[in-house]
Amino acid sequence: MATYNYRCTQCNKKFSISIPVACKPADRDLFCPVCHIAGTSKRIWDKFSFILKSKGFYKQIRAAQMNNVANTPEPKSVNYDELEPPIWDLVISDFRKHYFGDDKTVSGIQQLMSDRNLFGIAKHGIPLKAHNGRSFINDAVQESLDLIVYLRGIIQENNKYDETIQNLYEDTMCIFIRLYLYAKNLEEHG
């Protein structure tokens, strides 16, 4: 493990992170724990030393790399272009175009989407829009991990094989892996 020291260029707060040497995040991916603004933290170069001890060092590095994207909290949303459409409006519109079924099911799903949108506005004070200072891909990675855990919890609670939930669990695991690989590719290649 190595400890990296950073200083925020906005509020001048100094903070440290401890991670395996091979997993040092790019400065643009870090955010200040005080102002929560991404990309304002710059590395402070101090003396350092490290010792590679364990036989499982490579496995520890890979595990930490897998956790890096999944455990990085996103900064709070910032003001955005007023002309940007709210993301929930786009999702509901896409749903209406692509999914058909009985009117009761469709209207019930649309109502759940609208309720979730209102919950987000009440919680954050603004509707969710693109270009708001957050990383949608990192949010998607984190939320997909949560969904994996919830689905596995359903499997555990049922104590019996349920093909539908098992398939959803496996599909979500695949979606997470694809999101994670996409995020890592963006991180490495821009």
N, C-alpha and C positions, 0 to 999 in steps of 0.2 A: 504494500500500500504506500502511496505517496500523498503528501499533503500539499495542495496547491493553494497559494494565497492570491486573492484578488482584491481589487479596489474598484468601487463604482465611480464612474466619472461624473455622475449626476449629483449624488449626495455625499460622496467621499467616504462611504462606509467600507471598512475592510472586513473581509470574511474569508473563510477557508473551506475547502472541500477535500475529503480524503477518499481516494479511489485508486485502483490498480494503475500502475504506471502507463500501461498501454491504452488506457481508457480516457486519457485527458480530453475533456470536451473542448470544442472550439469556443473561443471567447464569444462568438455571435450567438451561441446556444445558451449561454448562462444569463441569468437575470439576477438583479440585486435583490437580496432578501428584504430590503427596506422599501425601495421604490417599486420593485416588481417590474422593472423595465428591461426587456431583453436587449442584449448587445451593448450594454453600458459598462460591463465589467471587464477590466483589463488585468492581465496576470501581473503580479508583483514577483520579481525574481529574487528569491532568497537562497541561502545555502540550503542544500538538501542532501540526504543520503538515503540509500535503500539497500536491503538485503533480500535476495531471492532465496527462500528457505525450503518451501514445501515441494513435494513431488507433484502436487496438484496445481501448481502455479498457473499453468496454461488454462486449466479448467476454470480457475478463479477469474482469470482475465476475461475469458469468453462469457462467463456468467455475468460479470460486471458490465460487459459491453451490451449484453441483452437487456440489462436492467436500466442502462443509462437513459434511453429514450423513454422507457415506460415509467420512470420515477421522477422525471423532470417536470415539476409543476409549471404551468403556464402563467405568464403575468396577467394581471387584470386587463380587461378590455379597455381600449382607449377610444377617444372620439374618432369618427370615421366620416367618410363622404356621405352626406345626407341623401345623395342620389342613388347610393347602393341599395338594392332591394334587401329586405330582411331575409335571412337564410330560411327561416321557417316558412315564409310565403312561397319561396321557391320549392321547398320540399313538398308542401301541400299541393301546389300546382302540379309538380311531377307525379305525385300520387294520383291525383285526379285523372291525369292523362294515361297512366299505365296500368292502373289496377281497377278491375271491375268485379262486381259481386253483388250480393243482395244489398239493397239500399240501406238496411239497418246496419250491416257490418261496415260498409264504406263510410256512412255518416258517423258511426261510433269511432272508427279509426281517425277520421278527420277531427272529431271532437277531442280525442286524446292528444293529437298533434297541437291543436289550438291551445289546449290546457297547458301543455308542456311549454309552449311559447310564452304564455302569460306567466307561468311560474318563473321562467328565465328572466323575463322583463322585471318582475317583482323582485327577484333576487339581485340582479345586476344593475337595474335602473335603466337599461337600454336594450333594444332588441339585438339579437345576434346578427352581425353583418360581416361581410368579408373585409379584409384590410383593416382589422381592428387591433393589430399589434400582437395577436396570439398566433400560434401555429396550429392550424386545423389538423394537420397530419399528426402532430404530437398528441393533441387532444383525442384524436381517433384511436391512436395506439393505446392510450391510457383507458379510454372508455371500453375498447374491445376487450382489454384484460379484465375489466370489471364484469362485462357480460359473460366471459368465460367462467369466472368465479360463481356468478349467480346461477348459470346453467348447471354447473357441477354441483352446486348446493341443492338444486331441484332433484338431480339424480340421486344424491345422497339421502335426501329426505324421503323420496319415494320408496327406497329400499327394494325396488324391483326394476326390471328392464323396461324402459319406455322408448320405443324406437324413434318416435318423433323428437323427444328431448335429446336422445343420444345423437341423432343426426344434426340437430341444431348446435349442440355442443361441439361436435367435430367440425361442422362448417364454420363456426365462429373461430375455432382454433386456427383453421386455414386462413380465414380473413385476417386474423391478428398477424399471422406469420407474413402474409403478403403486405400488410400495412407496415409492419416492422421493417421488412426488407426494403420497401419503397422509401421509408424514412431514412434508413441507413444510407441508401444510395444517394438521396438528396443531400444528406449531411456530408458525404464523402466527395461528391461530384458537383454539388450545387444544383 
